[in-house]
Amino acid sequence: MRDDVEVLLRRVDPEVPLPSYQHPGDAGCDLVTTRSAELAPGERTVLPTGIALALPDGYAAFVHPRSGLAARCGVSLVNAPGTVDAGYRGEIKVIVANLDPRESVRFERFDRIAQLVVQQVEKVRFQEVDRLPDSERAAGGFGSTGGHAAGRPAVPAASPEESASTQQTAAQQKHYVAVGADRASDLRGQ
Ligand SMILES: O=c1ccn([C@H]2C[C@H](O)[C@@H](COP(=O)(O)OP(=O)(O)OP(=O)(O)O)O2)c(=O)[nH]1
C-alpha cells in the first residue's frame, strides 16, 4: 500500500463537506456544488465547489464528469477533464452542461456534480528535431483503424455504390451521423 499524498485544502464555504472517496480504490473523490442551479436543455453554467487546494509541486488535479449523472441526466463537463494546476489557489469551479435534448436538470446545494482525480504529472523539456523516430502507427490517427463498427462480424457484401446509397438514405431519413462508418478518408490530409 502506498502512502496517501497530503494536500492542503481551504474551505471557501465553511459548511462544505470535505471531498472524500466513496470506496477504497476509487480514483476520484466527489465535488459538490455550493450553489443550486437549474439548467435547461443545452445550457451550461460554472458552479462553485467551496474548496481551494494547494497541490504539491509535480501534481495536478483533474475535474472529471460523474458517469451516473451523465447516464441518468445527460450532464457532462464542457472542458472535461478540467485541469487544476498545482499553483492554483482559487476556488475550484466546475463547468457543467446539460446535454439532454428535452429535460431540464436541477442541482441543489451540496449535490455531487463531478469528481476530482489527483495525479502526478511530468514536466517535459521539448527538444526540437528534424525527423522523429519511426513507429508502427506512424501518422495514422483520427479513426485510421476504422470506425466503432470495425470489430463487428462482416455483413454480406453489397456493392460499394449500393451500401453508400443505403447509408446515406438512412442517415438522411433519421438525421444522424453514422459514426460506425470509416471516415478516415475524410480526415486524411487534415
Ligand atoms: O474545470 C476547471 C478547470 C480549471 N480550473 C481552475 C484551476 C486551473 O489551474 C485554472 C486555469 O485553468 P486552465 O489552465 O484550464 O484555464 P485557461 O483557460 O487555460 O486559463 P489560464 O489562462 O488562467 O491558464 O482554473 C477550475 O477551477 N476548474
The ligand as an SDF file (V2000), in Angstrom:
LIG
                    3D

 28 29  0  0  0  0  0  0  0  0999 V2000
  -12.5600   22.7230  -14.5040 O   0  0  0  0  0  0  0  0  0  0  0  0
  -11.7440   23.5500  -14.0770 C   0  0  0  0  0  0  0  0  0  0  0  0
  -10.6080   23.9200  -14.8070 C   0  0  0  0  0  0  0  0  0  0  0  0
   -9.7490   24.8760  -14.2760 C   0  0  0  0  0  0  0  0  0  0  0  0
   -9.9980   25.4300  -13.0600 N   0  0  0  0  0  0  0  0  0  0  0  0
   -9.0510   26.3950  -12.4790 C   0  0  0  0  0  0  0  0  0  0  0  0
   -7.7880   25.6960  -11.9930 C   0  0  0  0  0  0  0  0  0  0  0  0
   -6.8020   25.9410  -13.0800 C   0  0  0  0  0  0  0  0  0  0  0  0
   -5.4920   25.9460  -12.5450 O   0  0  0  0  0  0  0  0  0  0  0  0
   -7.2430   27.2940  -13.5800 C   0  0  0  0  0  0  0  0  0  0  0  0
   -6.8790   27.5410  -15.0030 C   0  0  0  0  0  0  0  0  0  0  0  0
   -7.3970   26.5250  -15.7940 O   0  0  0  0  0  0  0  0  0  0  0  0
   -6.9490   26.3170  -17.2960 P   0  0  0  0  0  0  0  0  0  0  0  0
   -5.4550   26.3830  -17.3940 O   0  0  0  0  0  0  0  0  0  0  0  0
   -7.6440   25.1160  -17.8300 O   0  0  0  0  0  0  0  0  0  0  0  0
   -7.6210   27.6020  -17.9300 O   0  0  0  0  0  0  0  0  0  0  0  0
   -7.1790   28.5380  -19.0880 P   0  0  0  0  0  0  0  0  0  0  0  0
   -8.4110   28.8800  -19.8040 O   0  0  0  0  0  0  0  0  0  0  0  0
   -6.0260   27.9850  -19.8660 O   0  0  0  0  0  0  0  0  0  0  0  0
   -6.7840   29.8150  -18.2230 O   0  0  0  0  0  0  0  0  0  0  0  0
   -5.3920   30.3910  -17.7440 P   0  0  0  0  0  0  0  0  0  0  0  0
   -5.0360   31.3800  -18.7750 O   0  0  0  0  0  0  0  0  0  0  0  0
   -5.7130   31.0050  -16.4050 O   0  0  0  0  0  0  0  0  0  0  0  0
   -4.4130   29.2510  -17.6090 O   0  0  0  0  0  0  0  0  0  0  0  0
   -8.6610   27.3180  -13.4630 O   0  0  0  0  0  0  0  0  0  0  0  0
  -11.1080   25.0430  -12.3110 C   0  0  0  0  0  0  0  0  0  0  0  0
  -11.3500   25.5200  -11.2160 O   0  0  0  0  0  0  0  0  0  0  0  0
  -11.9410   24.1200  -12.8500 N   0  0  0  0  0  0  0  0  0  0  0  0
  1  2  2  0
  2  3  1  0
  2 28  1  0
  3  4  2  0
  4  5  1  0
  5  6  1  0
  5 26  1  0
  6  7  1  0
  6 25  1  0
  7  8  1  0
  8  9  1  0
  8 10  1  0
 10 11  1  0
 10 25  1  0
 11 12  1  0
 12 13  1  0
 13 14  2  0
 13 15  1  0
 13 16  1  0
 16 17  1  0
 17 18  2  0
 17 19  1  0
 17 20  1  0
 20 21  1  0
 21 22  2  0
 21 23  1  0
 21 24  1  0
 26 27  2  0
 26 28  1  0
M  END
$$$$
